Amino acid sequence: EVGAQNTRPKPLDGTSAVGMRTLTRCLSRTLAGRGPVSMPGVSPRRASRSDSWGFPSPPLSLRAGLGREGRCRPRVRPYSSSATSRHVAGDEERYDVIVVGGGHAGCEAALASARLGCDTLLVNLNLDRIAWQPCNPAVGGAGKSQLVHEIDALGGEMGKVADRTYVQKRVLNRSKGPAVWSLRAQTDKHLYSREMRDVLDACPNLSLREAMVVDLKLGPNDEIEGVVTHFGITLLADAVVITTGTFMNGRIWVGKQSAPAGRAGEAPSVGLTEKLQSLGFETERLKTGTPPRVDRRTIDFSKLEEQKGDEDVRWFTYDTAHHVPREQMSCYLTYTSKETHRMIEENLDETPTYGGWMPAKGPRYCPSIEDKIVRFKDKERHQIFLEPEGLTTPEIYVQGLSTGLPERLQLPLLRTLPGLENCRMLRHAYAVEYDYLPAHQCRATLETKKISGLFLSGQINGTTGYEEAGAQGILAGINAARKARGLDLVTLPRESSYIGTLVDDLVTKDLREPYRVLTSRSEHRLLLRSDNADMRLTPLGNEIGLIHGERWQAFLDKRERVRAEMERLSKERIPPEDPLAVAAAGVSGHNVSRHVTLEELLRYPKVSYELLERCGRGGEVVGSQEREHVEISVKYAGFVRRAEQDIARARGKVGVRIPEDINYGEIKIISMEAREKLSRVRPATVGQAARIGGVNPSDISALLIHLRRREKL
């Protein structure tokens, strides 16, 4: 059942098999230095926090459901034979689907596969780092929040976990149109990981394994048959999803010093890159980085600008059962100074990028502080955001100060920022470079073109960001499960979702830098808003099998309420002297000189659904999400209708499928560059071909002529 992960276990007596496993897990967490964890059914001790960290203790409401030290009580699923592997031999085990990597892509892939009924194994280098947030502990933001809403609409988990673990929420771009409104949540880093781990533990059909995958097992026809671990165990499966993040041959850099690592303190994955290269895959290197962390107790907040969360809290998930408000923490804003800029300019040659010993490209839209200083010399200062990493830690994430400077220079650099003159650094910044596979080697299903049953997802495809990883993960997990079942694979068209836009960009464009989603990347963004993600994708989630039961019924009820309310607004009329008409004229500056429908009135500037409710003209819609959806649907109906017509007109050409065996080298009426790019990417449709860099409109016209001639033969 999809909802199984939310069920609370009955108290365990510690003598059953499940109880012993829970006891062992609690003991192992204590021995590992992560503190005691209360047993299910046993009330946790409410530990009072002193003010030793220099900021108020989190209220008890913030620690609801937490055990000692604010840690989650483990939720353990009942023992089920369906969640255990089918042993083949002493060194072989069989599953339906294996997911390699337990980051944000891996978690969504594994949950999707298991919830679709496949016996699924999630393999991770370290099971204590499930869904870890090694960079900014935040979910959402411009473009990214749309991805999280879509993951939730399909039946994924990221939005629910973010809503359960946020410490601050804000809607960005409110001054602009609804197409770019973006919810952002600062999350509790440790709580987020534990919550996701608990969801995995409670999910039927899903097993976890701590191991390093170093090899792939292939069948006689280049189809995937399983994976091989570092210690020689063969794990068999009908489909494999690789989500290795920054770990494949990862190496971190701090100034001129480097060490092999997937991220600080964790070993890289070694051997898998070489195996993929031997199979003919193209691999390259990318880099990313993370800023230093400072001790909150050493910051002078009187010199900083406070940024509080929104009072009207919005939600990623459409499942209202998870809409439980939490008290919020503040973030703070400071700026670089002239001394900051001078120090960086004088030491550029000590950074990996400008020193020349790390040529890999980094993310354009999340540049290091060195890049900002070099590329924007005319700017006197840059914003630096100080963001809490959680409720029970003094660590502050210094967003905007990602750097490759040596560690000896990082603390002096931090102390050039107003408010941080006497700060202490808890963790140094570092850059990390890693192997990735350009995603044009995948189809739009995220299955590789070379090996049947092998799927790639997340940063291995050249993306950056938790949300981009999670979006790919749920699609790859769905398709891996369908591959194992012998079903047709799912493709999300570009115009259907930001997930579709993301995947289409990855598989058709020759990307050589980390890719992140932006609202500007979608030409259909007015149709792909956050408020209608469930209307667009939840029916598909139901058809696939991830959305059902109470969640599906709740969606049907919501859709009917919205339909009925839209109909009511279009029919109910009021006279010019009605209090609502008078109020609308006052806020909009437009006189109401005749009888009008509520729909017409709602299209007036600055007239909101809230005004209708204040004047007693509200309907039966429930909650801010539904009211917002109704208001946007009414105000932008004309623009939406035109956009849908444009898509329908273009679909006739862009939807034309290209045969898989086509030989572009023989199409002499297409330019040489276009032939090379088309042969490299091998698009599935004419629409994908048109979006490949180097393929011009004249090349597309020539391709259509060739396809028509081919049909006549």
C-alpha positions, 0 to 999 in steps of 0.5 A: 500500500502507498500509505504504508510508510505512514503507519505507526508500528505497535509497541514491540516487546523486544523478543520478536524478530522485529523487536530484536532487529529494532533493539539491535539498530538502536544499540548500533546507533548508540555505539556509533556515537549517534545517541540513544534512540527510544524504542517504538511504543516507549515515550521519549525523554524530553530533554531540555535544551540549555541556552549554551548555543547562544540562541533560544531552545526549540519549542517542544512543538518543534521537537514533536515526535522526536526522542532524546536530543531531537532524534526520531523514533525508528519506524520499523515495518513488520517482517514480510517475506516479500521484502526479502531477497530470493537467494540463488546461491551462496554469493548470489541474490535475486531481486526485481530491481536494484538501485545503486546509491541512497541519495535523493534520486536513489530514494525516490527510485527505490520507493517508486519501484517497491510501491509498484510491487517489485522486490527492490534492493537499495545499495548505498556506501553508507546507510547512515547517510541516506538522503543526506544534504551535503550542501545547503539543507534546503528543498525548493526554490525557483524552478526546483519547487515545481519539481518537488510538487510534481514528484509529490503529484506522481506519488513521490516522497520528497515533498512530504519529508520536506514538509515534515522537517522544515525550519523555515518556509518562504514563497519566492518571486511573489511580486511576479506572475504565478508561473514563477512563484516558488516555495523554498523550505530550509530543512533540518539536515539530520531530521530530513535524513532520518525521516527518509530513512524511516520511510524506506525502512517502513516500505514493503518490498524494499530492502537496504544493503550497505555495499560498494557496487564495482561491476555490472553483470550483463546477459548475452544480448547486452541486457542487465542481469545484476551488479557485483559488489566490491567483496564479490557478491553478485546481486541479480535483477531484471533492472538496475538504476545507478544514482551515484551522485558525486561519488564515482571517482570523487575527489575533494579539493581544498586549495592545492590539497586533495583527497579521494572522497565522494564528499567530506569524510566519505570514500568515493565509489571506485571501479564503476566508471571503468566498467562503464567505459569498457562497455562503451559509455562516454564519461567526463568530469564535473565539479561542484562545491560547498561553503564553510559552516560556522558556529552560531554562538560566535555570530553577532546577529545585531549586524545582520538583516533578519529574514523570517519565514512566511506566516501563511505557510505553503506546502509541497505535498498535496496530501493534507494529512502532512500539512502540520505547521511548525514553528520557524527559525530565522535566516540572516543576510550579510554582504561581502566587504572590500576586504573580502574582495581583496583577499580573494583577488590576491589568492586566486592562484591558490584555488583549484579552478584558477590555479589550473589543477581542476579543469572540470566545469562547475555549475554556472548558476551556483558559482563560487565566491571566486567566480563572482568576484572575477566575473562581476568586478563592477559589483561592490558587494555580494549577498551572503545568507546565513541559514541554520542547518537544523534545530539541534545543531549550532552549525550555520550554512554560509550560502554564497561563500562556496570557495576553493581557497586553502583552509588556512585562508577560509577563517580569515575570509569569513571574518571579513563579513559583517557580523562574522568578525569573531566567528569560529569555523566548524567545517571548511569549504571544499570543491569536489570533482566526479565522473558523470555520463553525458545523458544523451546516452539515455532515452527519455525513459532514462534507460541507457541506449546501450544496455537494456534494463540499465537506468541512470538518474541524478548527478551521474546524468550531469545535473546538480541539486536534490530536486533534479535528482529526485525528479529523475529518480522517481521516473527511473524507478517507475520505468525500472519497475515496469521494465522488470514487469515487461510493461511499456515504459513511461515518457513525460512530454516536455509540455507536460511537466518540469520533469519532462523538460528536465529529462528532455534537455538532458537527453537532447542537449550536449551539456558540459556543465552541471544542469539545474532547472530554472523556470526560464528553461520551460517555454510552457511555464504558464501551464506548468505551475506549482498550483496545478501539478496534481491536476496534471500528473496525479491521474498519471500517478494513479494509472501507473499505480503510485496513487490510489486509495485515500490519496486518489479519492482526496484528489477526485474530491478536490478536482470536483470541488474546483470544477464546481467552484469554477462553474459557480463563479461563471454563473453567479452574477452581482449588481454594481451596488453589491458590497463585493462590486464596490470593494472590487472597484475600490481595490482595482480602480475600475468601476463596476457599471453593470451586472457581472459574474464573479468570474469577471470580477475576479479578473479585475486587477488586485481582486483576489479570492480572499476578497470574495470570501470577506464579502461572503461570496466564497465557495466550497473550496478548502484550503489555500492551495485550492483557493489559489488554484481557482484564482489563477485559473480564472485570472489567466484563463485566456493566456492558458487557452492560447498556450494550449492551442500553441502546443496543439498546433506544434504537436503535429510536427514535433511528435513525428517519431524517428525510426531507431535504425535511421542512418543520418549519414545518408541524409545529404540534404542535412548539414554535416554538423547536424548529421553528426549531432543527430547521430550522437544524440539519436532523438526519438522525435522530430521535436527532440531533434529540433532542440539539439544544439547545432541542428537548425530549422532548415535541417529539421525541414530536410529531416521531415522531407526525408521521413516522408520519402521513407514512408512512401518507399 
